[in-house]
Amino acid sequence: MAGGMRKLWLGLVVGLAAAGLARAVPEPPHPPGASEAPQRVLVMLRLPPDHPRPGAAYGGAYGDNVSQAARRRAVAALARRQGLSVDDNWPMPLVGVDCFVLVVPADRSPEAVAAALSRQPGVVWSQPMNLYRAEGEARGAGPNDPLYNAQPAAREWRLAELHRTSTGAGVRVAVIDSRIDRTHPDLVGQVAISENFVVDRSGAPEQHGTNIAGIIAAKADNGIGIVGIAPGARLMGLRACWPAPAAAGRPAATLCDSLSLAKALSFAIDHDAQVINMSLAGAPDRLLGALVDVAERRRESVVAAYDRALPGGGFPASYPGVVAVAAEEAGPPPPGAYGAPGRDIPTTLPGGRWGVVSGGSFAAAHVTGLMALMRQRRRLGPLTLVALRGGDVDACASLGTVTPSPPCDRQYTAADHR
């Protein structure tokens, strides 16, 4: 877009949007607002085969009360012997474990404690509680949506032509992130399910999740704002992340941890999400990996942001079967990853505003939306993304793999693709 036109569109946007790719960092305040965070480890005990009871709450209907009480006593005794304390627990029937959270004294290493706990009788495994931080650049500023022409996907992906073939109608997309602003005029009615898996009960809408939701599924032809890649999709807003205040030498961030992400991922799988967006990256995590395995066995696509600063792009992007996506503007994506628009992306902000964001998180959201378009046309069976020789996604050719006729007027030739 010419410089004058870009400035014109950027001048229409209001507010600032935090953007970026999540990275693993030392554990910051949790719950939100706490000045110091305890070190924590997760301990997994084997669950008996699940027998859900009619009318029981999610996560509380697995195993009988006697066996659950026995597991709690066993973990409490184990914690006492190790000089730890029990903080929380959450059954994970999808992977056959009951997950307990133990607090580790400040003078001990969570890694060493987890290794010792893993050797205890009855423990399936133990791991440190991993934490993730979202960070990145921030800036303010077809259809009758006024910011449509400022969207990179409108030009690069030929979004209006894609929408003549598919809008993602009825496809269930889980957004595992911070809380989405469901009252935003571009998102009203787009979030079919909203659940909170973070300890605090704040009801305020949050920025990163609202950014992601807008890129995936903002309403089309409503005369305001932007158009989502899949405006017909039905979002599950699964809050597993929270905003944390700025700390010394570190800006304000959006954070998630192993347990909150596992709770949200379990919910998404149990409620038949067809595409799952995880715009975050960090350390490998055995519990989350086990849940991703379940999702893939059920043909649920998991899309994650690729962090170029982490080995293999970080977890979950590096995990087998996960669709890894990097911001194309940062250069060709590494082998095994795809490139998608990730710079100067207009999207939704809390409070009925719009802003411009940049980072790998938002490249992943583009591909999540594209996979929702594909899933509308192929309800069952695998999906295949097509990439150009440079590694960037060819959205028209990708959607063309599930349609009898090309969705766009112009197609690249086979020689253009990798």
C-alpha positions as CSV (number, residue, x, y, z in Angstrom):
1,M,0.0,0.0,0.0
2,A,1.3,3.5,-0.8
3,G,2.7,5.4,2.1
4,G,0.0,8.1,2.1
5,M,-2.8,5.5,2.0
6,R,-1.2,3.5,4.8
7,K,-1.0,6.7,7.0
8,L,-4.6,7.4,6.2
9,W,-5.7,4.0,7.4
10,L,-3.5,4.0,10.4
11,G,-5.0,7.3,11.3
12,L,-8.4,5.7,11.5
13,V,-7.4,3.3,14.2
14,V,-7.9,4.2,17.9
15,G,-5.8,3.1,20.9
16,L,-2.8,0.9,21.3
17,A,-2.6,-2.9,20.9
18,A,-0.1,-5.1,22.6
19,A,1.1,-7.7,20.2
20,G,3.5,-10.5,19.7
21,L,4.7,-13.9,20.4
22,A,4.6,-15.6,23.8
23,R,8.0,-16.7,25.3
24,A,8.8,-18.6,28.4
25,V,10.1,-16.4,31.2
26,P,10.8,-16.7,34.9
27,E,7.5,-17.0,36.7
28,P,5.9,-13.6,37.2
29,P,3.0,-12.6,39.6
30,H,0.2,-15.2,39.8
31,P,-2.6,-14.8,40.5
32,P,-2.6,-11.4,38.8
33,G,-1.7,-8.6,41.1
34,A,0.5,-10.7,43.5
35,S,3.9,-9.1,44.1
36,E,5.8,-12.5,44.4
37,A,4.9,-15.8,42.8
38,P,5.5,-19.2,44.5
39,Q,7.4,-21.8,42.6
40,R,5.2,-24.7,41.6
41,V,5.3,-28.2,40.2
42,L,2.7,-30.4,38.8
43,V,2.3,-34.0,40.0
44,M,0.3,-36.6,38.0
45,L,-1.4,-39.5,39.6
46,R,-3.2,-42.2,37.5
47,L,-7.0,-41.8,37.1
48,P,-9.3,-44.8,36.9
49,P,-11.3,-45.1,33.7
50,D,-13.7,-42.2,33.7
51,H,-17.4,-42.6,34.3
52,P,-19.0,-39.2,33.9
53,R,-22.2,-38.7,35.9
54,P,-25.2,-37.0,34.4
55,G,-25.4,-33.4,35.5
56,A,-22.0,-33.3,37.1
57,A,-19.8,-30.3,36.5
58,Y,-17.0,-30.5,34.0
59,G,-13.8,-31.9,35.6
60,G,-15.5,-33.2,38.7
61,A,-17.3,-36.3,37.5
62,Y,-14.4,-38.6,37.0
63,G,-13.6,-41.4,39.4
64,D,-15.6,-42.0,42.6
65,N,-15.3,-39.9,45.7
66,V,-13.4,-42.6,47.6
67,S,-10.6,-42.9,45.0
68,Q,-10.4,-39.1,44.6
69,A,-10.1,-38.7,48.4
70,A,-7.4,-41.4,48.4
71,R,-5.4,-39.5,45.8
72,R,-5.6,-36.3,47.7
73,R,-4.4,-38.0,50.9
74,A,-1.6,-39.6,49.0
75,V,-0.4,-36.3,47.5
76,A,-0.8,-34.5,50.8
77,A,1.4,-37.1,52.5
78,L,3.9,-36.9,49.6
79,A,4.0,-33.1,49.9
80,R,4.7,-33.3,53.7
81,R,7.5,-35.7,53.2
82,Q,9.1,-33.5,50.6
83,G,8.5,-30.2,52.5
84,L,6.0,-28.9,50.0
85,S,2.4,-27.8,50.1
86,V,-0.6,-28.7,48.0
87,D,-2.1,-25.7,46.1
88,D,-4.7,-27.1,43.7
89,N,-5.7,-30.1,41.6
90,W,-7.6,-30.7,38.3
91,P,-8.5,-34.1,36.8
92,M,-7.3,-34.6,33.2
93,P,-9.3,-37.6,32.1
94,L,-8.3,-37.1,28.4
95,V,-4.8,-38.2,29.3
96,G,-5.8,-40.4,32.3
97,V,-4.2,-38.4,35.1
98,D,-5.2,-36.3,38.1
99,C,-3.0,-33.2,38.1
100,F,-2.0,-31.7,41.5
101,V,-0.2,-28.4,42.0
102,L,2.4,-28.3,44.7
103,V,4.2,-25.2,46.0
104,V,8.0,-25.4,46.2
105,P,10.0,-23.4,48.8
106,A,12.0,-20.5,47.3
107,D,15.4,-22.1,48.2
108,R,14.7,-25.2,46.2
109,S,14.8,-25.9,42.4
110,P,11.5,-26.8,40.8
111,E,13.3,-29.0,38.3
112,A,15.1,-30.9,41.0
113,V,11.9,-31.3,43.0
114,A,9.9,-32.5,40.0
115,A,12.7,-35.1,39.2
116,A,12.5,-36.4,42.8
117,L,8.7,-36.6,42.8
118,S,8.7,-38.5,39.5
119,R,10.6,-41.3,41.2
120,Q,8.0,-41.7,44.0
121,P,5.7,-44.7,43.9
122,G,2.3,-44.0,42.4
123,V,3.5,-40.8,40.6
124,V,3.1,-41.1,36.8
125,W,5.3,-38.0,36.3
126,S,6.0,-34.6,37.7
127,Q,7.1,-31.4,35.9
128,P,7.7,-27.8,36.8
129,M,4.8,-25.4,36.1
130,N,5.8,-23.7,32.9
131,L,4.8,-20.1,32.3
132,Y,4.5,-18.1,29.1
133,R,4.6,-14.4,28.3
134,A,3.1,-12.5,25.3
135,E,5.1,-9.6,24.2
136,G,5.8,-7.5,21.0
137,E,5.3,-4.3,19.2
138,A,2.5,-1.9,19.9
139,R,1.0,0.9,17.7
140,G,-2.1,2.8,17.4
141,A,-3.9,3.4,14.5
142,G,-14.3,-5.2,-0.6
143,P,-16.7,-5.4,2.1
144,N,-18.1,-2.2,3.6
145,D,-15.9,-2.6,6.7
146,P,-13.8,0.6,6.6
147,L,-10.5,-1.0,7.7
148,Y,-10.7,-3.9,5.2
149,N,-8.3,-2.3,2.7
150,A,-5.7,-1.9,5.4
151,Q,-5.7,-5.7,6.2
152,P,-2.8,-7.5,4.6
153,A,-5.0,-10.5,4.0
154,A,-7.3,-8.5,1.9
155,R,-4.5,-8.1,-0.7
156,E,-2.2,-11.0,-0.2
157,W,-4.8,-13.7,0.5
158,R,-7.5,-12.2,-1.7
159,L,-9.9,-12.5,1.2
160,A,-13.0,-11.3,-0.7
161,E,-12.5,-14.1,-3.2
162,L,-12.0,-16.7,-0.5
163,H,-15.2,-15.6,1.1
164,R,-17.2,-16.3,-2.0
165,T,-16.2,-20.0,-1.4
166,S,-16.2,-20.2,2.4
167,T,-16.7,-18.1,5.5
168,G,-16.0,-20.8,8.0
169,A,-19.7,-21.0,8.7
170,G,-20.4,-23.1,11.8
171,V,-16.8,-24.2,12.3
172,R,-15.9,-24.4,16.0
173,V,-12.7,-22.5,16.7
174,A,-11.1,-22.5,20.2
175,V,-9.1,-19.4,21.1
176,I,-7.0,-20.3,24.1
177,D,-5.8,-16.9,25.2
178,S,-6.8,-14.0,27.5
179,R,-10.5,-12.9,27.8
180,I,-12.2,-11.8,24.6
181,D,-14.4,-8.7,24.6
182,R,-17.6,-10.3,23.6
183,T,-19.4,-6.9,23.5
184,H,-17.1,-5.5,20.9
185,P,-19.2,-4.4,17.9
186,D,-17.1,-6.5,15.5
187,L,-17.4,-9.6,17.8
188,V,-21.0,-9.5,19.1
189,G,-22.5,-12.9,18.6
190,Q,-19.2,-14.4,17.3
191,V,-18.2,-16.0,20.7
192,A,-20.5,-19.0,21.2
193,I,-18.8,-20.2,24.4
194,S,-16.8,-18.3,27.0
195,E,-15.0,-20.1,29.9
196,N,-12.4,-19.0,32.5
197,F,-9.6,-21.4,33.5
198,V,-7.5,-18.8,35.5
199,V,-7.6,-18.7,39.3
200,D,-8.8,-15.1,39.4
201,R,-12.4,-14.3,38.5
202,S,-11.9,-10.9,36.7
203,G,-14.6,-10.3,34.2
204,A,-13.0,-7.5,32.3
205,P,-12.2,-8.0,28.6
206,E,-8.4,-8.3,27.9
207,Q,-6.3,-7.3,25.0
208,H,-4.4,-10.2,23.5
209,G,-7.4,-12.5,23.3
210,T,-9.5,-9.8,21.8
211,N,-6.8,-9.1,19.2
212,I,-6.7,-12.8,18.2
213,A,-10.5,-13.1,18.1
214,G,-10.9,-10.2,15.7
215,I,-8.3,-11.5,13.2
216,I,-10.0,-14.9,13.1
217,A,-13.7,-14.0,13.2
218,A,-14.6,-10.3,13.2
219,K,-18.0,-9.8,11.5
220,A,-18.1,-8.9,7.8
221,D,-20.2,-6.3,6.1
222,N,-21.4,-4.6,9.3
223,G,-20.1,-1.2,8.2
224,I,-17.4,-0.9,10.9
225,G,-13.9,-2.1,11.6
226,I,-12.4,-5.1,10.0
227,V,-13.3,-8.5,8.5
228,G,-12.2,-11.7,10.1
229,I,-10.5,-14.4,8.0
230,A,-13.4,-16.7,9.0
231,P,-16.3,-14.4,9.9
232,G,-18.8,-17.4,9.9
233,A,-16.8,-19.3,12.5
234,R,-18.2,-19.9,16.1
235,L,-15.5,-19.1,18.6
236,M,-14.9,-20.7,22.0
237,G,-13.3,-18.0,24.1
238,L,-11.2,-20.1,26.6
239,R,-9.4,-17.8,29.0
240,A,-6.2,-19.5,30.1
241,C,-4.0,-16.3,30.1
242,W,-4.1,-13.1,32.1
243,P,-2.5,-9.6,31.9
244,A,0.3,-9.0,34.3
245,P,1.6,-5.5,35.3
246,A,5.0,-4.3,34.2
247,A,7.9,-5.5,36.4
248,A,11.4,-4.1,36.7
249,G,13.0,-4.1,33.3
250,R,10.0,-5.8,31.7
251,P,6.9,-4.3,30.1
252,A,3.3,-5.4,30.9
253,A,2.6,-8.8,29.4
254,T,0.0,-11.5,29.0
255,L,0.8,-14.7,30.8
256,C,-0.4,-18.3,30.8
257,D,0.8,-21.4,32.7
258,S,0.8,-25.2,32.2
259,L,-2.3,-25.9,34.2
260,S,-4.5,-23.1,32.9
261,L,-3.5,-24.0,29.3
262,A,-4.2,-27.7,30.0
263,K,-7.6,-27.0,31.5
264,A,-8.6,-24.9,28.4
265,L,-7.1,-27.5,26.0
266,S,-9.1,-30.3,27.7
267,F,-12.3,-28.2,27.4
268,A,-11.7,-27.5,23.7
269,I,-11.1,-31.2,22.9
270,D,-14.1,-32.3,25.0
271,H,-16.3,-29.8,23.2
272,D,-15.2,-30.8,19.7
273,A,-13.3,-27.7,18.7
274,Q,-12.3,-28.3,15.0
275,V,-9.4,-25.8,15.1
276,I,-7.5,-24.7,18.2
277,N,-5.5,-21.5,18.2
278,M,-2.6,-21.3,20.7
279,S,-0.7,-18.0,19.9
280,L,2.1,-18.7,22.4
281,A,5.5,-20.4,22.6
282,G,7.8,-21.6,25.4
283,A,9.3,-24.6,27.0
284,P,8.3,-28.2,26.1
285,D,5.5,-29.4,28.4
286,R,4.6,-33.1,28.8
287,L,1.1,-32.6,30.0
288,L,0.2,-30.2,27.1
289,G,1.9,-32.5,24.7
290,A,-0.3,-35.4,25.8
291,L,-3.4,-33.3,25.3
292,V,-2.2,-32.2,21.8
293,D,-1.9,-35.9,21.0
294,V,-5.5,-36.4,21.9
295,A,-6.6,-33.5,19.8
296,E,-4.7,-34.8,16.8
297,R,-6.2,-38.3,17.1
298,R,-9.6,-36.6,17.0
299,R,-8.7,-34.7,13.8
300,E,-8.7,-31.3,15.7
301,S,-6.1,-29.0,14.2
302,V,-3.8,-27.2,16.6
303,V,-2.2,-23.9,15.3
304,A,0.7,-22.3,17.2
305,A,3.0,-19.3,16.9
306,Y,6.6,-20.0,15.9
307,D,9.1,-18.1,18.0
308,R,12.4,-17.7,16.0
309,A,14.3,-17.1,19.2
310,L,13.5,-20.5,20.7
311,P,14.8,-24.0,19.7
312,G,12.5,-25.4,17.0
313,G,10.2,-22.4,17.4
314,G,9.3,-23.3,21.0
315,F,6.4,-25.4,22.2
316,P,3.8,-26.1,21.0
317,A,5.0,-25.1,17.5
318,S,7.8,-27.6,17.6
319,Y,5.4,-30.5,18.7
320,P,4.7,-33.1,16.0
321,G,1.5,-32.4,14.1
322,V,1.1,-28.8,15.3
323,V,0.7,-26.2,12.5
324,A,3.6,-23.8,13.2
325,V,3.2,-20.3,11.9
326,A,5.8,-17.4,11.8
327,A,5.3,-13.8,10.8
328,E,6.3,-13.7,7.1
329,E,7.7,-10.2,7.4
330,A,10.6,-11.4,9.6
331,G,12.0,-13.5,6.7
332,P,11.3,-17.0,5.2
333,P,9.9,-19.4,7.8
334,P,12.2,-22.2,8.9
335,P,11.5,-25.7,7.5
336,G,8.3,-27.2,8.9
337,A,6.7,-23.8,9.6
338,Y,4.5,-21.6,7.5
339,G,4.6,-17.8,6.9
340,A,1.6,-15.6,7.2
341,P,0.9,-11.9,7.7
342,G,2.1,-10.7,11.1
343,R,2.9,-7.0,10.8
344,D,0.7,-3.9,10.9
345,I,-2.5,-6.0,11.3
346,P,-5.7,-4.0,12.1
347,T,-7.8,-5.8,14.7
348,T,-10.2,-5.4,17.6
349,L,-9.3,-3.9,21.0
350,P,-11.3,-4.1,24.2
351,G,-13.8,-1.3,24.7
352,G,-15.1,-1.2,21.1
353,R,-11.9,0.0,19.6
354,W,-9.5,-1.1,16.8
355,G,-5.7,-1.0,16.7
356,V,-2.7,-2.2,14.7
357,V,-0.7,-5.2,16.0
358,S,2.4,-7.0,15.0
359,G,3.9,-10.4,15.9
360,G,3.9,-14.1,15.4
361,S,0.7,-14.5,17.5
362,F,-1.3,-12.8,14.8
363,A,0.3,-14.7,11.9
364,A,-1.0,-17.9,13.7
365,A,-4.4,-16.3,14.0
366,H,-4.5,-15.8,10.2
367,V,-3.8,-19.5,9.6
368,T,-6.4,-20.5,12.2
369,G,-9.0,-18.6,10.3
370,L,-7.8,-20.1,7.0
371,M,-8.1,-23.6,8.4
372,A,-11.7,-22.8,9.5
373,L,-12.5,-21.8,5.9
374,M,-11.1,-25.2,4.8
375,R,-12.9,-27.1,7.5
376,Q,-16.3,-25.7,6.4
377,R,-15.7,-27.3,3.0
378,R,-14.2,-30.6,4.3
379,R,-15.9,-31.5,7.5
380,L,-14.0,-34.8,7.9
381,G,-10.5,-35.8,6.8
382,P,-7.1,-34.1,6.9
383,L,-6.4,-30.5,5.8
384,T,-3.4,-29.6,3.7
385,L,-1.9,-26.1,3.7
386,V,-0.1,-25.1,0.5
387,A,2.9,-22.9,0.7
388,L,4.8,-20.8,-1.9
389,R,8.5,-21.6,-2.5
390,G,9.4,-18.9,0.1
391,G,7.3,-20.7,2.8
392,D,4.4,-18.3,2.9
393,V,0.9,-19.7,2.9
394,D,-0.9,-19.6,-0.4
395,A,-4.4,-19.1,0.9
396,C,-6.2,-19.5,-2.4
397,A,-4.4,-22.8,-3.3
398,S,-4.9,-24.1,0.3
399,L,-8.7,-23.5,0.1
400,G,-8.6,-25.0,-3.4
401,T,-7.5,-28.3,-2.0
402,V,-11.0,-28.8,-0.5
403,T,-13.1,-27.3,-3.3
404,P,-14.0,-28.6,-6.7
405,S,-13.1,-25.3,-8.4
406,P,-10.4,-22.7,-7.7
407,P,-11.7,-20.1,-5.2
408,C,-9.6,-17.3,-6.7
409,D,-9.5,-15.9,-10.3
410,R,-5.7,-16.3,-10.5
411,Q,-3.8,-19.3,-9.2
412,Y,0.0,-19.7,-8.9
413,T,1.4,-22.6,-10.9
414,A,3.0,-25.7,-9.3
415,A,6.4,-24.2,-10.0
416,D,5.6,-21.4,-7.6
417,H,5.0,-23.8,-4.6
418,R,7.4,-25.6,-2.4
